[in-house]
């Protein structure tokens, strides 16, 4: 297990925040675009039309900048997550843990047999 794999595993919750942010920004852009298109169609003077178009571009640009910042903020791990990202791969890749993992089934069988012997009632003992 690598640090990057742990990071991806921990950031699955951030996907929800990113989706909400993208939906919000797309909604803002569509709303502003619709209102500005209506304003452009109703304007008779060319100077006002240019102002409306410029304002529309600025609002949409700022919305996409906000979306980019929100997505970046969702991808930055907290200090607790960063600690897990650094420590978990070292624990899982440790050779002692790897050998214990291989010996676990055998240890389980030995413990099971031991407890069966201790829990069975032997004849003559009441």
N, C-alpha and C positions, 0 to 999 in steps of 0.2 A: 504494500500500500504506500502510495506516495503522498506528499503534502498536497499536490494539486488535486488528487482524487478526494482527499478529505475536504478540501476547500469546496469542490463541486458538490459533494454530499451535504455540506453544511449550508450552502447557498441555495438549496432548493426552495427554501422559504422566501427568498428574495425574488423569485420568479413572479410570485403573486404581486408584490409591490411594483415590479417593472411593468407587468401587464396593466395594472390599474393606471399607472402613470402614462403609458402609451395611449390607452383608451381616452383618458382625460385630455391629453394634448391633441389627439386627432379630433375629438369632439369640439374643442375650442377652435381649432383651425377650420373645421367645416362650418361652425356657427358664424365665425368672423367672415369667412369667405362668402357665405350666403348673404349676410347683411351688407357687406361691401359691394357685392355684385348688384344687389338691389339698388344701393346708393349710386353706383356707377351708371346704371341704366336710367335712373331718374334725373341725373345731373345734366344741366343744359350748358353750363360753362366748362370750358376745357381746363381752366386752372383748378377748379374744385375737383374735377375728375382726377387730375394728377395727384392732388393732395390725398384723396381717398385711396387711390392705388398705392401710394407710398406708405400710408398708414397701415394698409392691409399687409403689405410686405413686411413691415416692421413687427407687427403683432404676430404674424405667422413665424417669422425668424426667431423672435423672442420665445415663442411657445416651444419651438424645437430645441432651443438652447436650454430651456427649463427642463424639457424631457431628458436631454442628454445628462444634465446635472443630476436629476432624480435617479436615472439608471445607474450612474456612477456611484451615487451614495448608497444605492441598494447593494452594490457589489463589494463595498468595503467591509471587511469583517470587523466584529467587535473585538475587544481585548480577550474576552473569554473564548471566542471562536478562534482567534489567532493562537491562543495557548493550546487549544485542542489540535489545531492544524500542525503545530510544531511537535507536540508530544506524542500523539497517537501513532504516527508512522514509526517512531523510534521504539515504541512498545511492541507493536505488531510485528516489526521486522527483527526483533531481538532473537538471538539464537536459542536462548534458554526457553523462551515462550514457544518457539517452533518445536523444540524437542518435547516439551510438555504436551503440546497439542497432538503429537504423534503417539505419545504414551498414554493418553487419556482413556481410550477404549479398554486397554489392558488393565489400567488402574481401576476403572469402573467395574470390570468383571471380578477383579480380586476383592474389592469392597463388597460387592453383591454376595459373593460366596461366603465371605467372612460373616456378614450379617445373617445370612441364611443359617449358617452353622450355629450362631449364637442364639437365634430366635427359635430354632426347632426344639421341640420337647424331646428329651432323650428318655428312653424307657427306664423305668426304675427311679426316676427323679420326679418327685411330686412337689 
